[in-house]
Amino acid sequence: MNIKEKLKNLDCEIITDVSLKKYNTYNVDGTALAIAFPKNIAELKTVIEFAKDNKIRTKIIGNGSNLVFSTKYYDMILINLKYFNDLKINDDTITVASGFNLMKLAYKVSRLGLSGMEFATGIPATVGGAVFMNAGAYNSDISHILVSAKILMPNLKIVELSNEDLKFSYRFSILQQQTDLICLEAKFKLEHGNVNDILKLIENRKERRLASQPLEYPSAGSVFRNPTSEIFAGKLIEDLNLKGHKIGGAVISQKHANFVINYDNATGDDIKKLIMETKAKVYEKYGINLKIEQEFVE
Ligand SMILES: Cc1cc2nc3c(=O)[nH]c(=O)nc-3n(C[C@H](O)[C@H](O)[C@H](O)COP(=O)(O)OP(=O)(O)OC[C@H]3O[C@@H](n4cnc5c(N)ncnc54)[C@H](O)[C@@H]3O)c2cc1C
């Protein structure tokens, strides 16, 4: 039996030679050996053990809202935890599985009058991807509300790491250093607040995002981190007259220069080239080495 046949026989939902287009928010195409959708921890372990035995790389993907895939063939098994979607709300404490949609969660708890996740209503992540990235906005982020996270370790034991153990800093958690750790579940502590005030704040921010960001096109959010709280990456790029600049189907948004959009059938390679070229131009002009927030999947 070849590897694809063996994969199809595993006790887990698996698609082989999978097109990646619907698994990333840039909507770029690419192909991977397989994507697995385990329904529980036993199935997840089966996939990981199979990959290990057959020396195949694995990578967890959430909503793919921070990923740039290239056009190459990925000889790896992507693992998506969409079936890990349990949610328990106990007064102000939320226990949620890592495949749960972060925006959906933020709206749900906000409507219950729980405050602390307002920042997340515009971030199209899964809970696991948001913990990995310490995703945030408006001076808040996951580290402000996370109590602990259940992690599947490389030895397939599950441990509970505290907020401190996860070593959060700006858009960083320890999961980025040890990429074989898998976030299975997160526990958040919120505060009781006034539902109308919470929803009003969310609505205001939504209007601001809609007015300033090109959300009508596929993207992965901001490309570069702002170098300081006073220097904005978007402004540096705009001042170089790069709005509208394109490579293939990838374009620097006219609406917000820190967004690259898939304007017309872009490939991940177009997007990467445009990002790297912009970074080089900013460095050449200002001597500022912009940090890329998105991940080029190798
Ligand atoms: C329109 C738009 C707006 C955005 N706005 C913001 C914003 O305001 N603030 C912000 O911080 N980000 C923003 N982003 C970026 C993105 O949503 C975040 O980086 C998010 O945290 C990525 O989550 P994801 O589930 O999509 O992860 P993916 O992009 O699928 O994966 C990102 C990384 O996390 C790892 N990972 C995913 N799940 C797990 C898991 N369970 N265990 C271990 N590792 C895992 C993956 O292997 C990968 O390395 C935006 C993106 C878009 C498209």
The ligand as an ORCA input file, in Angstrom:
! r2SCAN-3c Opt
* xyz 0 1
  C      -9.000     40.268      8.011
  C      -7.994     39.854      9.045
  C      -7.820     40.630     10.183
  C      -6.900     40.257     11.171
  N      -6.774     41.044     12.278
  C      -5.919     40.665     13.268
  C      -5.829     41.438     14.464
  O      -6.507     42.438     14.665
  N      -4.944     41.012     15.423
  C      -4.186     39.881     15.266
  O      -3.427     39.531     16.178
  N      -4.275     39.138     14.129
  C      -5.112     39.491     13.132
  N      -5.190     38.746     11.982
  C      -4.274     37.607     11.774
  C      -4.771     36.227     12.249
  O      -6.178     36.199     12.361
  C      -4.125     35.827     13.583
  O      -2.725     35.729     13.455
  C      -4.667     34.507     14.150
  O      -4.145     34.326     15.459
  C      -4.368     33.254     13.317
  O      -5.224     32.216     13.780
  P      -5.614     30.969     12.870
  O      -6.486     30.084     13.693
  O      -6.147     31.400     11.564
  O      -4.199     30.276     12.719
  P      -3.457     29.830     11.368
  O      -3.224     31.036     10.519
  O      -4.139     28.678     10.764
  O      -2.066     29.351     11.976
  C      -1.159     30.277     12.524
  C      -0.080     29.502     13.299
  O      -0.672     28.930     14.465
  C      -0.396     27.545     14.544
  N      -1.546     26.916     15.190
  C      -2.860     27.038     14.832
  N      -3.644     26.345     15.672
  C      -2.825     25.778     16.578
  C      -3.030     24.917     17.701
  N      -4.252     24.513     18.052
  N      -1.947     24.515     18.420
  C      -0.698     24.906     18.057
  N      -0.440     25.707     17.005
  C      -1.487     26.133     16.271
  C      -0.202     27.114     13.088
  O       0.591     25.941     12.990
  C       0.497     28.328     12.505
  O       1.885     28.247     12.716
  C      -6.118     39.082     10.993
  C      -6.291     38.294      9.850
  C      -7.225     38.665      8.889
  C      -7.431     37.792      7.683
*
